[in-house]
Amino acid sequence: MDENDEGRTMSTTSNDGTTTASGIGLLLAILASLAALGTLSTNILLPSLPRLAADFDVPTAATGSLMSSFFATFAIGQLFVGPLSDRFGRRPIVLSGLLIFVVGCVICTVASTLTVLIAGRVVQAIGVSAASVLSRAIARDLFSGNELGRVLSIITVAMAAAPGFSPLVGGGLDLLFGWRSAFAVVAAFGVVIAIAYVFRVGETHHGVRERVSLVSIFRGYTSLLVTRQFIVPAASVALLIGGLFAVFTITPAILVDGLGFSPIALAMFYAGTVFIVFGAGFVAPKLTQRTSLAVAAKTGLVIASGGCIVMAILAGTGFRSFASYLLPMLVFLFGMGLANPTGTALTMSPFGERAGAASALLGFMQMTTAALAIVTATLLPVSAFSALSIVLAILTTMAALIFRLRAY
């Protein structure tokens, strides 16, 4: 643990005067909202892609650039946001990011061509990268140890809930008001988060502020990459999250194309799986209190890996019913819900003064792994079910094996 860690917990008072005992619910809601904003602003658009393509008179496949441009910018943006927040503080970066995000939403709302819409998505991603990175960094500023694991469990639940429920919300908005309304809604959500952040969180980074340059950023990331206490849990978590994004991307091909699910049934499936992550989010803090963060993370990794191996076996034997997909998937999601927050807490805990950089590098690793997992799953010359099960089994098994190299 960082030598400058003051051991702050949920019952203490933060440096900006916020009493976390009385305002802990709102504080956690703000952090969870910051964490979920990126996936919310992406998945809420999914049901609208066919209508959007029709409005712009382009093939539906062309709308994939709305996702790829967002995620590419999101991944790279994180690398700069983290060190900047370590230098200038969390508050100016969070608020600047939310402002940029809202501007991007406005561009998307009034876009008259697909090119302008893509440009708006890039601006959105630049802004939202600050929200995602700094939700974890702020949590590390305010909490440590098992308390940090509890907070990150809540953040994990929020990040899982956003892609689970947002397609339902997006579908309803599209049906009632058209696809542009989704951008207006997430813009309003960003404004609400900014106001809440100003009045209930404020600045949380009060440590040493070092000058920032491209050389110092590179050196900072290099030092993290060669530090076992960072790279081991970070790699394990990144592999898990890469698998999760592959699930969201490949599942429509499995359920809609393969098993004949309707779009609304698919949205209901996404929403239903969120409750598994909810359950894991409640179990993780209790498990860490009885054991440790490392034991909880290891348990989750083993569970996730076991579920994915079973899925791969079922896919290999030709047993491809909904049950053969659903049951192993629920096991994976529960294990992921245990391992992700506890593994993230282990990643962040030793780096209090560099929480922004550590969170940024972790986020970049997650998005990069997700991109590789998605590309691999779509290119494998097998069925979507088989491809996803193979990718998940490999990722989760690697995560569990890598975690055995931990230095704690």
N, C-alpha and C positions, 0 to 999 in steps of 0.2 A: 504493500500500500504506500501511496505517496507520502513522503516525509512531511509535507506541508498540509496533509489532510487533517482537518480539524474534527473529524468524526461527527459531522453534522448528521442529525437524524430527523425524523418527522416531528419530533417534539421540541425542536430547538427553534431559535429565531435566526433568520437569514441576515446577511450583512446589510441588506437594503431596508431592514426594519420590518419585513413581512413575518408575522408570526405564523409559522407553518402548522402549528397545532390547530388554530382556529380556521385557517384558510386552506388546509391541505386538500380538501375536495376540489376547490376551484383551481388550485395550483396544478394538481394532477390532471384535471380536465384540460387546462391550457397546454400542458406538455403533451398530452395525448393528442390534442387537436393539431399541434404543430407537427407531430410525427405522422399523423394520418393524412395531412393535407395533400401530399404528393400522390399517394395511391387513390385518394378520393377524387382528385381532379383528373385522373387518368381513367379509372374504371367507370365513373359516372357517364363517360362519353360512349362506352362500348355499345349500348343498345341503339345509339343514334347513328352509328356509322353507315348503315345502308341508306337512310334518308339523307344524311349529309352528302354521301356520294351522288345521290340522285339530284340534289339541289345544285351541286357543282358540275354535274354532267361528267363524272369521272367513274372509272371502275371502282367497285368496293375495295378491291385489293390496294388501290392507290392510297386509300385512307390509312394504310399501315404506316405510312410516313409520319402521321400524326403521333404515333406511339414511339417509333424508333427515334425521331428527332427529339422528343421529350426525354426519353431515357438516356440518350447519349449526352445531352446537355446536362441533365440532372447528375449523371455520374461524374463528369468532369468538373462541374461547378462546385461539387462538394470539396474537391481538393483545395480550392482557394478559400472557400468560406471558413473552414476550420481554423487555419492559421491566422486569418484576418480577425476572427473573433478572439483568439488568444492574445492578439496584439492590441486591438481596439475595444475589446469587451463584447459581451453577447448582445446587449441592448441595441446599439446602432446597426449591427449586422442583421439581427432579427427584423427590426422595423424596416430597414432598407429592403430586405428580401421580401417582406410581405407587401410593401409598396410596389416593387417591381412585379410581383405575382399578380396583383390586382390590375396593373397596367396591361399585363399580358392577357388577362381575362377580358378586359375591355376590347383589346385588339381582336381577340377571337370572336367576341360577341358581334362585332360590326364587320367582320371579314366578308368580302365579296368574292374572293377566289380561294382555292385550296392553298395556293402559295402564301397568301396573307395569313390564312389560318395556321399554317405550319410555322410561320414567323412568330405569330402570337404564342404558339405552344413553346417555342424556344425561349421566349421571354418569360413565360410562366415557369419553365423549368429552372431558369437562372434564379428566379426569386424563391421558388419552393425548395431549392437545394439548401438554403439557409435554414429553413424551418425544420427539415428532417435532421440535419446534422446537429443543430443546436438544441433540439429537444433532448438528445442524449447528453450533450455537453452540459446543459443547465442541470439536468438530473445529477450528473457527476459533481457539479459545483455544490449542490445542496445536500447530497446524501452520500453515504459510503457503506461498504460491506453489505450485509443482508438487507438493510434498508434500501440500498441502491437496487438490489435485485427485485425487491417488492415494487419499486417505482417502475423499473423497466418491464416488469410483468404487465403492469397496467398499460404502458406504452405499447407493448407487443400486442395486447388484446385490441387496442385501438387500431394499430396498423393492420391487423387481420380483419377487423370489423369493416374497415373502410372499403376494401375490395369486395367483401362479402355482401354488404348492403347497398353500396353505391349503384350497382347496376339496376336494382329495383327502383331506387330514387330517380336515376337517369331515365329509365324507361317511362316512369310516370310523368316526369317533366316533358319528355319528348312528345308523349301522347297528348298532353294538355296544352303545352305552350310552344313546342318546337325545340329543336336541338340547341338553339342559341341560349335558351333559358338556363341550361346547365352551367354555362360559363358565368352567367349573372349570379346564380346561386353560390357557386364556389368563391366568386369575388366578394360577395357579401359576407361569406363565412370568413374569408381572410381579413376583412375589415374588423369583424367582431373579435377575432383572435388578437389582432393588433391592439385594440382598445383594452381588452382584458389583460394582455401582457403588460401594457404600460402601467395599469393601476394595481395589478396584483403580483407581478413578478419583478420587473425592473432588472437592473444590472446584478449579476450573480458572480461574475469573475473578478476577484479582487487580488489576484496574485501578481507575480512579476510579469510585466509587459515587455517583451523583447521586440526589437525592430524586425520588420518583415521584408524579405526580398526573395526572388526566385531561388537564389542559392540557399538561403536559410530554410525555405520551405522544402527544398529537395533534401537537404541534410536532415531536417526533422523527420521526414517520412522514411528516409533511409535508416535512421537510428531506430525507428519503431519496427521496421521490417526485420531488423536483425536482433530484435529483443524477443526472446522466447515468451516472456510473459504477455506480450501483445500478440505476436503472430500466431501462436498456437490456438488460443481461443477465438481469435478473429477469423482465422481460416476455417475453423469448424463452423462458426456462425454463418460465415459467408456461403459456405457450401449448402447449409440448410436453407438459407433464404433464396439462394439460386434455385434450389428445388421447388420452393414454394411458388416463385414466379413462373417456373415451368408448368406447375400445376394449373395456375390460372390461365395460362396461354393455351395449353394443349387440351384441357378438359372439354371445351366446346366441341372439338373434333371427336372426342370419345363419346360424349353423351348426346350431342345433337346429330352429328353425322353418323356415328356408329350405332347408337341405341334409340334414335328417333325422338329425343327430348325436344320439347318446344322451347323457344327462347325464355318464356316465363318460368318454365320448369327448371331450366338451367339457372336462372337468377335465384329461384327458391333454393336450389341445391347450394349455391354459393352462400346464401344467407344462413342456411342450416348448419353448414360446416363451421361457421363462426363460433357457434356455441361450444364446440369441442375445444377451440382455442380459449374461450372464456373459462372453461373448466380447468384447463391446464394452467391458466393465469392465476387461478385461485389456489391450485395445488402447489405451484412452485414456491411461493413464500413460506408455506407451512413446511415444505420439505427442506428448504434451506435453514429454517430455524432448528430443525431436528438434526440436520447433518451439516452440510456446508454448501456453498455455491458450486464448488467443483463436483461434489457428489451429485447434486441436482442436475447439473449440466450433463454429466456422464450418463446418468439414468435416462434423461431425455434423448440423448443421442442413440443409446442402445435401443430404446423403444422405437424411435423413428426409423432406424436402420432395419430393425426386425420387421416392421410393417412393410417397408419397401421391398425387402428381399422376398417376403411372402407374395407380394403383388407381382414381382417379376416371375416367380415360380408359377403362379396361376396363369399369367399371360403366356408363359412358355409352354404350358400344357394345353393351351387352347381353351381354357375355361374363362370366358370373357363376358360373363353376365354383369349386371349392375352391381350385384353383391360382391363379386370378385374384385370390383374396382372400389366400391364404397368402403368395405370393412377395413382393408389394409390402409386406405387413405385416411380413415379416421384415426388409426393407430399412428400413422405418420404425423398428422396434425397435432395430436396430443403430445407426442414426443417433441415435436418442434416447439410447441407452446411451453414446454418445460425447459428445453435447452437454450432457446434463443435469448430470453431475458437473463438467465443466469450466466450464460456464456458471454453475453454483452457486458454484464456487470464485471465479470472477471477481466474482460478486455480493457475496460475503462478504469477500473479501480486504481491501478498503480500510477496513473498519469493525470493527477489532479491539475497540475499547472499546464499540461498540454492536452486537456480534455477535448478542445476543439479539433486539434489535429488528429488525435486518436479516433474521434468519432467520424471525422471526414474520411480518413483512410479506411476505416471499417465500412462506411457507406459505399465508398468507391469499390471496394472488394466485393461487396454484396451485389452491386449493380453489374459489375463486370462478370461475375460468376453467373448471374441470372441471364445475361445476354448469351453467354457461351452455352448454358444449359438449354435455353430456348432454341438456339440455332442447331445444336446437336440433335435435340428431340425432333425437330422438324425435318432434318436431313436424313435421319436413319431410314433405311429402306425396309421398314416394317410398319405394322399398323400403329396408329396413334397410341393405343393402349400399351402395346409392347414397347414402343419408343419411350414413353413417359416412365414406365416401370423400370426399364433398364437405366435411364438417366438418374432416376431417384435412388435406385439401389446403389449405384456407383457413388453418387454424391454423399449420401448419408453414411455409407460404409467408410468412405474416405474421411468424413468428418469425425466419426467415432475413433478411427485409428489415429488420426492426427492428434486428437485430444489426449491420447495416452502419452504424448510427448510433453505434457504440461510440466511446468517447473514449480508446482505448488501442491 
